[in-house]
Amino acid sequence: MYRLLVALLAAVDALVAAAVGITVILAPLTLLWVFGIGDPDWGSLWPAAASVWQLGHAVPLAITLPDTYLAATGIPTDAASFTISLAPLAFGVFTAIFAARSGRRAARAGASVTGVVVGALVFAALAAGIALTSTTSIISVGLWPAIGFPALFYLVPSLLGALVAGWTDYDAGIIDRARERVEAFPGIWSLVPGLAARGTAIVVMGLIGLGATALVVAVIVRGSEMLSLYQAGNFDAIGAVIFALAQLAYLPTLVIWALAFVAGPGFAVGTGTAVSPAGTQLGAVPGIPVLGLLPETSSSWLLLLALLPVAVGAFAGWAVRSRVVAATPNATSEPVGPMLALTAAITVLSASVIALGATLASGALGPGRLVEVGPAPGAIAVAVGVEVALGCGILLLSPRPRSRVRSIPDADDAQWPERPAEVAPFWRDNVPFDGATFTPDSARAESVAESDQDAADSPPRDADETKPLSPLD
């Protein structure tokens, strides 16, 4: 019964994630249908919203323009069919956040496998229903990619959330048993898996922060160019709002582009183009306002941006090294093997995650030269791997300094320094200070001796003299 409740909650989480994602797309499209189109075709509203949702989960869309549209717009027939695969990752990120929360909740309930499997199956079933009910003659998708890619967007974050929660909260399940076996490893080796995951998370979040910061700087520096493209587009109010929302949906994609620029390899906005610190080579680009942020020229000083990922790797290495030092306070050095394993694991995992992000942030944006847009996953993986390995290795593989312990002398030890003579009058002689008179040490000593002598000369008291008095006495 308990696992049944966990399964029901996981199914509800998957249903809510899909429903909210579709609703976020349907709401602005409905406004566009009502106010922007004179004679809207309501039968096309659902396929359009479903196609945007599928594209947001990295499902390629095959576009086939009708002949009447080609004749009206003058588009050549060789550009009538093309593929759009550059994903607006905001929808996929939203699904991943929901999935991670669901997997974490299932792990804390002690049924991580049930929650993860049920949630992924329900989300896959919803994706299949969306794919089967949104087919049109203009936009078509492959059935298996339309089911499998959204399911992976839900399955992988849900599994990661369950693993993290089970590892940290002791879920009394498979993950807990795996942790017990890992902790049975000798010495520092038992810390390697957890510290590698921690260091990878620090590196990935730090690199994403670098990409977001670079994007903000680009908006500040070249915001006027973006506004000029808005004005040149002659958008009305509805078109400007829809266009702005569409660019916001591509915000995670743009962050990865900016990270590729900071790391060094850069990205492409069409076949034969390059935007990187080493040089910028752009031809004719679409008049999309956000593309106004692209730099027209580069400077050799921008190559220093590659030091920022090195700094992120160094910070991750420092954080991991601090954990190792705290776990082994009496050791003067760490074994080389575990530290090498930590450096290699953090480097490989970080480069793999960034390569996956670059893969999702690249694709085709249209026909012709626009079939190649975004960063190259292999190049950015190599660059990030080298930079993170350099920064992380410096902190993890450097020798550990010996701890310095100061010896404290005993009270009777002659090492204690003598009190300075110049301050002796203030506490040794009978010198007034702020209206007070201090008793010399000799007088104090004589007073203590007299008190001890009086106590010795006085006769012993009878036990009855110290007996407590009764209230009746």
Backbone torsions as a table, in degrees:
resi	resn	phi	psi	omega
1	MET	NA	-37.7	-178.6
2	TYR	-67.4	-44.1	177.2
3	ARG	-65.3	-31.6	176.2
4	LEU	-63.6	-39.6	178.1
5	LEU	-65.9	-41.5	177.4
6	VAL	-62.5	-40.9	178.5
7	ALA	-63.5	-40.8	178.5
8	LEU	-64.7	-42.0	178.6
9	LEU	-65.4	-38.5	177.7
10	ALA	-65.1	-39.5	177.7
11	ALA	-64.9	-40.0	178.0
12	VAL	-64.7	-40.7	177.7
13	ASP	-59.7	-44.3	178.9
14	ALA	-64.4	-40.3	179.2
15	LEU	-64.6	-42.6	179.6
16	VAL	-65.9	-40.9	179.9
17	ALA	-60.9	-44.7	179.4
18	ALA	-69.1	-41.5	-177.0
19	ALA	-66.6	-42.8	-179.6
20	VAL	-66.7	-41.3	178.2
21	GLY	-60.7	-42.7	178.4
22	ILE	-68.3	-39.3	-178.3
23	THR	-65.1	-39.2	178.6
24	VAL	-60.4	-31.2	177.9
25	ILE	-83.2	-38.9	-176.8
26	LEU	-67.0	-34.8	-175.3
27	ALA	-61.1	-55.2	179.2
28	PRO	-68.3	-32.6	177.8
29	LEU	-66.0	-35.5	177.0
30	THR	-64.0	-41.7	176.3
31	LEU	-62.6	-39.6	177.5
32	LEU	-65.4	-39.0	178.7
33	TRP	-64.0	-37.8	-175.1
34	VAL	-78.7	-47.8	-171.7
35	PHE	-100.7	-19.3	-174.4
36	GLY	-101.8	-18.4	-178.0
37	ILE	-117.1	127.4	-176.6
38	GLY	-66.2	-46.3	-179.2
39	ASP	-125.6	79.2	-172.8
40	PRO	-71.0	147.1	172.8
41	ASP	-97.1	100.7	-174.1
42	TRP	-68.3	-19.4	176.7
43	GLY	-70.7	-17.1	179.2
44	SER	-93.4	-6.4	-177.0
45	LEU	-66.5	-48.7	-179.1
46	TRP	-65.4	-45.6	176.8
47	PRO	-59.9	-36.6	179.5
48	ALA	-65.8	-45.4	178.9
49	ALA	-64.1	-41.6	179.6
50	ALA	-64.5	-37.2	179.9
51	SER	-66.6	-40.3	177.4
52	VAL	-64.2	-41.2	178.5
53	TRP	-63.4	-41.4	178.4
54	GLN	-66.4	-41.3	177.6
55	LEU	-62.8	-36.4	177.0
56	GLY	-64.9	-16.3	175.7
57	HIS	-108.4	28.5	172.1
58	ALA	67.9	24.6	176.1
59	VAL	-87.7	119.5	179.6
60	PRO	-66.5	140.0	178.4
61	LEU	-108.6	125.6	175.7
62	ALA	-93.7	116.8	-176.6
63	ILE	-102.7	130.2	175.5
64	THR	-128.4	108.5	-177.3
65	LEU	-79.5	139.8	179.7
66	PRO	-72.0	159.8	-177.7
67	ASP	-64.5	-36.9	179.6
68	THR	-62.2	-38.2	179.0
69	TYR	-69.6	-37.6	178.0
70	LEU	-64.1	-40.4	179.8
71	ALA	-68.1	-36.1	-177.7
72	ALA	-74.2	-33.5	-176.0
73	THR	-100.3	-12.2	-179.4
74	GLY	76.7	18.5	178.8
75	ILE	-74.3	133.2	179.4
76	PRO	-64.5	154.3	-175.8
77	THR	-68.4	-24.8	179.3
78	ASP	-72.3	-13.8	176.2
79	ALA	-102.7	14.9	-177.5
80	ALA	-75.4	-25.3	-179.0
81	SER	-123.5	127.3	178.8
82	PHE	-156.2	174.3	-177.6
83	THR	-121.8	138.9	172.7
84	ILE	-114.5	117.7	-179.4
85	SER	-130.8	2.1	176.0
86	LEU	-75.5	111.6	-168.3
87	ALA	-86.1	134.8	165.2
88	PRO	-76.6	94.4	-166.9
89	LEU	-71.0	-3.5	178.3
90	ALA	-60.8	-37.1	179.7
91	PHE	-70.9	-40.0	176.5
92	GLY	-66.1	-37.7	177.4
93	VAL	-65.1	-39.4	177.2
94	PHE	-61.0	-45.6	177.8
95	THR	-62.5	-41.1	-179.1
96	ALA	-64.1	-38.7	179.2
97	ILE	-64.9	-44.6	177.2
98	PHE	-60.4	-43.0	-177.6
99	ALA	-65.6	-41.6	179.9
100	ALA	-63.4	-40.0	177.2
101	ARG	-64.5	-39.9	179.1
102	SER	-65.7	-44.4	178.7
103	GLY	-64.9	-37.2	178.2
104	ARG	-66.1	-40.8	178.7
105	ARG	-64.9	-40.5	179.2
106	ALA	-65.5	-38.4	179.2
107	ALA	-66.9	-40.3	178.9
108	ARG	-68.0	-24.1	175.7
109	ALA	-83.0	-3.6	178.4
110	GLY	83.1	15.5	-179.9
111	ALA	-135.9	58.2	-174.8
112	SER	-66.4	-41.9	-178.9
113	VAL	-63.2	-44.2	179.8
114	THR	-62.3	-46.5	-178.3
115	GLY	-64.6	-43.8	-177.6
116	VAL	-67.0	-46.1	-176.6
117	VAL	-66.6	-45.8	-178.5
118	VAL	-64.8	-44.0	179.6
119	GLY	-61.2	-43.9	179.7
120	ALA	-66.3	-39.4	179.4
121	LEU	-66.7	-41.5	179.3
122	VAL	-65.5	-41.6	179.7
123	PHE	-66.4	-37.9	176.4
124	ALA	-63.9	-39.8	177.8
125	ALA	-64.2	-39.8	177.3
126	LEU	-66.1	-40.1	177.4
127	ALA	-63.8	-37.2	177.1
128	ALA	-65.3	-41.5	177.5
129	GLY	-63.0	-39.5	178.2
130	ILE	-65.2	-41.9	-178.9
131	ALA	-66.6	-38.9	-176.7
132	LEU	-75.6	-23.2	-177.1
133	THR	-101.2	5.7	-175.1
134	SER	-126.0	24.1	179.6
135	THR	-77.1	137.1	176.3
136	THR	-137.2	170.2	178.4
137	SER	-78.1	-18.4	-178.2
138	ILE	-92.0	-45.1	-177.4
139	ILE	-113.8	127.4	178.0
140	SER	-135.6	150.0	179.1
141	VAL	-134.1	156.0	172.1
142	GLY	-73.4	139.4	-174.9
143	LEU	-65.1	-46.9	-177.5
144	TRP	-68.4	-42.2	172.2
145	PRO	-61.6	-35.8	-180.0
146	ALA	-66.9	-22.8	177.5
147	ILE	-96.5	-44.5	-172.4
148	GLY	-72.9	-41.6	-177.2
149	PHE	-65.6	-48.5	175.0
150	PRO	-60.8	-36.2	178.6
151	ALA	-63.6	-38.0	177.2
152	LEU	-68.5	-36.0	176.1
153	PHE	-60.5	-27.6	178.5
154	TYR	-92.4	-39.7	-173.5
155	LEU	-68.4	-48.6	-174.0
156	VAL	-64.8	-49.1	177.0
157	PRO	-64.3	-35.3	177.7
158	SER	-63.3	-42.2	178.5
159	LEU	-65.4	-41.7	178.2
160	LEU	-64.5	-41.8	177.0
161	GLY	-61.3	-40.9	178.1
162	ALA	-66.1	-39.8	179.5
163	LEU	-64.0	-45.2	-178.8
164	VAL	-65.3	-46.2	-179.5
165	ALA	-65.7	-41.2	178.7
166	GLY	-66.6	-34.0	-179.4
167	TRP	-72.7	-37.3	-175.5
168	THR	-90.8	-27.2	-174.2
169	ASP	-107.2	2.5	178.8
170	TYR	54.9	80.1	-173.7
171	ASP	-81.9	1.1	179.9
172	ALA	58.7	35.3	179.9
173	GLY	-131.9	-149.6	-177.0
174	ILE	-63.1	-43.1	-177.6
175	ILE	-65.7	-38.7	179.0
176	ASP	-64.9	-41.1	177.9
177	ARG	-66.1	-37.6	176.1
178	ALA	-64.2	-38.1	178.5
179	ARG	-66.0	-38.7	177.9
180	GLU	-61.6	-39.7	178.0
181	ARG	-67.6	-37.8	178.6
182	VAL	-66.9	-41.5	-179.5
183	GLU	-68.3	-14.6	176.3
184	ALA	-80.0	-6.8	177.6
185	PHE	-64.7	149.3	-177.4
186	PRO	-76.0	143.1	171.9
187	GLY	62.6	-140.0	-175.9
188	ILE	-72.8	-16.5	-178.5
189	TRP	-58.5	-28.5	179.1
190	SER	-68.6	-20.0	-179.9
191	LEU	-90.5	-13.5	-170.9
192	VAL	-61.3	-49.4	-177.7
193	PRO	-60.5	-47.3	-179.6
194	GLY	-65.0	-42.5	179.7
195	LEU	-69.2	-33.3	176.2
196	ALA	-64.5	-41.8	177.1
197	ALA	-65.4	-40.2	178.8
198	ARG	-64.4	-46.2	179.4
199	GLY	-63.4	-38.3	177.4
200	THR	-63.5	-42.7	178.8
201	ALA	-62.0	-40.2	179.0
202	ILE	-64.2	-43.8	-178.6
203	VAL	-65.2	-46.4	-176.9
204	VAL	-63.6	-45.9	179.0
205	MET	-65.2	-37.9	177.6
206	GLY	-65.3	-40.9	178.4
207	LEU	-66.8	-39.4	176.3
208	ILE	-62.9	-39.7	175.9
209	GLY	-61.9	-38.9	176.2
210	LEU	-62.6	-43.7	178.4
211	GLY	-62.8	-42.5	178.9
212	ALA	-64.5	-40.4	178.5
213	THR	-64.3	-42.2	178.2
214	ALA	-63.1	-37.0	178.3
215	LEU	-66.8	-40.0	177.3
216	VAL	-63.6	-41.9	178.0
217	VAL	-62.4	-39.1	177.8
218	ALA	-64.4	-38.6	177.5
219	VAL	-64.4	-39.6	-179.9
220	ILE	-68.2	-41.4	-174.4
221	VAL	-77.6	-41.3	-173.3
222	ARG	-119.3	26.4	177.2
223	GLY	-62.8	-31.0	179.9
224	SER	-64.9	-36.3	177.7
225	GLU	-65.1	-38.3	178.0
226	MET	-65.4	-41.7	177.8
227	LEU	-65.6	-34.0	178.1
228	SER	-64.5	-38.8	176.8
229	LEU	-68.0	-32.7	174.0
230	TYR	-62.9	-45.2	-179.6
231	GLN	-67.3	-36.1	179.7
232	ALA	-70.1	-23.1	180.0
233	GLY	-76.4	-15.8	-179.8
234	ASN	53.1	47.0	179.4
235	PHE	-77.4	144.0	169.1
236	ASP	-83.4	-174.9	-175.4
237	ALA	-62.8	-46.3	-178.8
238	ILE	-64.9	-44.6	-179.5
239	GLY	-63.9	-39.5	179.4
240	ALA	-64.7	-40.5	179.7
241	VAL	-66.5	-46.1	-179.7
242	ILE	-62.9	-41.1	-179.9
243	PHE	-65.6	-39.5	178.5
244	ALA	-65.6	-41.5	178.1
245	LEU	-64.8	-38.1	178.3
246	ALA	-64.2	-40.1	178.0
247	GLN	-69.5	-33.4	175.0
248	LEU	-65.2	-33.7	176.9
249	ALA	-64.3	-27.0	177.9
250	TYR	-91.3	10.2	-176.8
251	LEU	-61.2	-47.8	175.9
252	PRO	-59.3	-34.6	176.7
253	THR	-63.1	-42.7	179.7
254	LEU	-67.3	-33.1	177.3
255	VAL	-63.1	-40.6	178.2
256	ILE	-68.2	-36.5	174.8
257	TRP	-60.4	-45.2	-179.9
258	ALA	-64.4	-36.8	176.6
259	LEU	-64.2	-39.4	176.8
260	ALA	-62.6	-35.2	177.3
261	PHE	-67.6	-43.9	-179.2
262	VAL	-66.0	-41.1	-177.7
263	ALA	-68.3	-25.4	176.4
264	GLY	127.4	-45.0	-175.9
265	PRO	-66.7	-30.8	-178.9
266	GLY	76.3	-161.3	-175.8
267	PHE	-148.9	171.6	-179.0
268	ALA	-117.3	148.9	173.6
269	VAL	-124.3	54.9	-177.6
270	GLY	128.1	159.7	-179.4
271	THR	-64.5	130.8	179.0
272	GLY	81.7	9.3	178.9
273	THR	-108.7	161.7	178.9
274	ALA	-155.3	137.2	174.7
275	VAL	-129.4	105.2	-176.4
276	SER	-152.1	165.2	176.6
277	PRO	-62.6	-26.4	-179.7
278	ALA	-73.1	-22.7	-179.4
279	GLY	168.5	152.3	179.9
280	THR	-120.3	125.7	179.0
281	GLN	-131.9	104.3	-177.1
282	LEU	-123.5	139.5	170.7
283	GLY	-100.9	-140.4	176.6
284	ALA	-77.9	124.5	179.5
285	VAL	-114.4	156.2	178.8
286	PRO	-61.6	154.2	-178.7
287	GLY	-82.0	42.1	176.5
288	ILE	-80.1	129.3	-174.3
289	PRO	-55.5	-38.6	-176.2
290	VAL	-67.5	-21.9	177.0
291	LEU	-73.5	-7.9	172.4
292	GLY	-68.5	-13.9	177.2
293	LEU	-76.4	-11.3	-179.1
294	LEU	-66.6	133.0	179.8
295	PRO	-70.8	141.0	178.3
296	GLU	-79.7	-33.2	178.8
297	THR	-134.9	169.1	179.0
298	SER	-126.5	162.8	176.4
299	SER	-126.2	147.8	179.4
300	SER	-65.2	-21.7	177.6
301	TRP	-66.5	-23.6	179.9
302	LEU	-68.2	-15.6	176.6
303	LEU	-65.4	-20.4	177.2
304	LEU	-68.3	-13.5	176.7
305	LEU	-62.0	-23.1	179.4
306	ALA	-65.3	-16.3	176.7
307	LEU	-72.3	-21.2	-179.0
308	LEU	-66.8	-45.7	173.0
309	PRO	-61.3	-32.7	175.3
310	VAL	-62.2	-40.9	178.2
311	ALA	-65.3	-37.8	176.8
312	VAL	-63.5	-43.2	176.7
313	GLY	-62.8	-38.2	177.8
314	ALA	-65.1	-39.8	178.4
315	PHE	-64.5	-41.0	176.4
316	ALA	-63.2	-41.2	177.3
317	GLY	-63.0	-39.8	177.6
318	TRP	-64.0	-41.9	179.6
319	ALA	-63.8	-42.1	179.3
320	VAL	-69.5	-41.4	179.3
321	ARG	-62.9	-36.7	178.0
322	SER	-62.7	-39.0	177.1
323	ARG	-65.1	-40.1	179.7
324	VAL	-65.5	-43.2	180.0
325	VAL	-64.4	-39.9	178.8
326	ALA	-66.4	-31.9	179.9
327	ALA	-78.9	-22.4	179.8
328	THR	-128.0	71.8	-173.5
329	PRO	-69.8	-24.5	-175.5
330	ASN	-93.5	-4.8	-178.3
331	ALA	-85.2	142.0	177.2
332	THR	-92.1	-11.3	177.9
333	SER	-158.4	158.3	177.9
334	GLU	-104.1	151.0	175.3
335	PRO	-62.1	144.3	-176.4
336	VAL	-70.0	-36.1	-176.7
337	GLY	-58.2	-53.8	178.8
338	PRO	-61.8	-36.0	-179.5
339	MET	-69.6	-37.4	174.5
340	LEU	-65.2	-40.7	178.6
341	ALA	-63.4	-40.7	177.8
342	LEU	-63.0	-45.5	179.5
343	THR	-61.0	-45.7	-179.4
344	ALA	-66.4	-41.4	-178.5
345	ALA	-65.8	-45.1	179.4
346	ILE	-63.3	-40.6	-179.8
347	THR	-64.4	-50.0	-176.1
348	VAL	-66.9	-44.3	-178.7
349	LEU	-66.0	-42.4	179.3
350	SER	-63.9	-45.4	178.9
351	ALA	-63.5	-36.0	179.3
352	SER	-67.2	-42.9	179.8
353	VAL	-64.2	-43.8	179.4
354	ILE	-66.6	-36.4	176.7
355	ALA	-64.7	-39.0	176.0
356	LEU	-63.7	-42.9	176.4
357	GLY	-62.1	-39.6	177.7
358	ALA	-65.8	-35.3	177.1
359	THR	-64.3	-42.5	179.4
360	LEU	-71.0	-26.4	-177.1
361	ALA	-93.2	12.1	178.1
362	SER	-127.8	158.3	-179.1
363	GLY	160.8	-157.8	-178.7
364	ALA	-104.4	139.3	178.9
365	LEU	-113.3	-1.2	-179.4
366	GLY	167.0	-168.2	-179.6
367	PRO	-82.0	172.5	174.5
368	GLY	69.4	-131.7	-177.1
369	ARG	-67.0	-19.9	-175.2
370	LEU	-80.4	9.9	177.3
371	VAL	-74.6	-12.2	-179.0
372	GLU	-127.2	100.7	-177.9
373	VAL	-136.1	134.4	176.4
374	GLY	112.2	179.9	-179.0
375	PRO	-80.5	157.2	175.6
376	ALA	-85.0	119.8	-175.8
377	PRO	-59.1	-41.5	-178.2
378	GLY	-64.8	-42.9	-178.0
379	ALA	-66.0	-43.8	-178.7
380	ILE	-70.7	-31.4	177.5
381	ALA	-65.6	-43.0	179.4
382	VAL	-65.6	-44.4	-178.1
383	ALA	-64.1	-47.7	179.8
384	VAL	-64.7	-38.6	179.1
385	GLY	-61.3	-45.3	179.8
386	VAL	-65.0	-44.2	-177.5
387	GLU	-67.3	-43.5	179.6
388	VAL	-67.8	-40.6	178.7
389	ALA	-62.3	-37.9	179.5
390	LEU	-65.3	-50.6	-178.2
391	GLY	-68.1	-43.2	-178.2
392	CYS	-69.9	-38.0	-179.2
393	GLY	-66.8	-34.6	179.6
394	ILE	-60.7	-41.6	-176.9
395	LEU	-81.8	-32.7	-175.7
396	LEU	-86.0	-31.9	-173.9
397	LEU	-100.8	-2.8	176.7
398	SER	-71.2	148.5	-178.6
399	PRO	-64.6	145.6	-179.1
400	ARG	-84.3	127.2	-179.0
401	PRO	-68.1	146.5	177.6
402	ARG	-71.0	142.3	179.4
403	SER	-74.8	135.9	-179.5
404	ARG	-103.7	119.2	-179.3
405	VAL	-112.7	120.2	179.3
406	ARG	-83.1	129.6	179.3
407	SER	-81.4	133.1	-179.2
408	ILE	-98.4	119.3	-178.2
409	PRO	-68.8	155.4	177.4
410	ASP	-70.5	169.3	-177.4
411	ALA	-67.8	-32.4	-178.8
412	ASP	-93.4	4.5	-176.7
413	ASP	-73.7	142.9	-179.7
414	ALA	-75.8	-2.4	-179.5
415	GLN	-74.4	-18.8	179.8
416	TRP	-63.3	135.1	-178.7
417	PRO	-72.5	149.9	176.2
418	GLU	-74.3	151.1	177.3
419	ARG	-69.5	138.2	-177.7
420	PRO	-63.3	145.1	-176.7
421	ALA	-70.0	-28.8	-175.3
422	GLU	-70.2	-20.6	178.9
423	VAL	-99.0	-2.1	-178.2
424	ALA	-61.4	-39.8	-178.2
425	PRO	-58.3	-26.4	-175.7
426	PHE	-76.0	-16.3	-178.8
427	TRP	-131.6	-9.3	-176.0
428	ARG	-106.3	-36.3	-179.0
429	ASP	-97.4	165.2	-179.8
430	ASN	-84.5	73.6	-175.8
431	VAL	-112.7	125.9	178.8
432	PRO	-66.9	140.7	179.0
433	PHE	-141.6	113.4	-176.7
434	ASP	55.9	42.4	176.7
435	GLY	81.9	1.3	-178.8
436	ALA	-108.0	153.8	178.6
437	THR	-117.5	126.0	-177.4
438	PHE	-97.5	141.1	178.5
439	THR	-85.5	130.8	179.7
440	PRO	-64.6	162.9	179.9
441	ASP	-64.1	-38.9	-178.0
442	SER	-64.2	-43.9	179.3
443	ALA	-64.5	-38.6	178.0
444	ARG	-63.9	-40.6	179.6
445	ALA	-65.0	-42.2	178.0
446	GLU	-63.5	-39.0	179.2
447	SER	-63.4	-41.8	178.3
448	VAL	-65.7	-39.2	179.7
449	ALA	-65.3	-42.2	178.1
450	GLU	-62.1	-39.0	178.9
451	SER	-64.2	-41.4	178.2
452	ASP	-65.1	-37.6	179.3
453	GLN	-67.3	-40.9	177.7
454	ASP	-62.3	-39.9	179.2
455	ALA	-66.6	-33.3	179.4
456	ALA	-74.4	-35.7	-178.2
457	ASP	-77.4	-24.3	-177.5
458	SER	-69.5	141.1	-179.4
459	PRO	-68.6	153.0	178.5
460	PRO	-68.1	144.2	-179.4
461	ARG	-81.0	148.4	176.1
462	ASP	-75.4	152.4	-179.5
463	ALA	-64.0	-28.3	-178.3
464	ASP	-71.7	-22.7	-178.4
465	GLU	-68.6	-23.6	-179.9
466	THR	-102.0	6.2	-179.9
467	LYS	-71.3	133.8	179.5
468	PRO	-64.0	141.0	-178.6
469	LEU	-77.5	141.3	176.0
470	SER	-81.4	147.7	177.6
471	PRO	-59.5	-21.9	-178.0
472	LEU	-85.4	-12.9	-178.2
473	ASP	-72.5	NA	NA
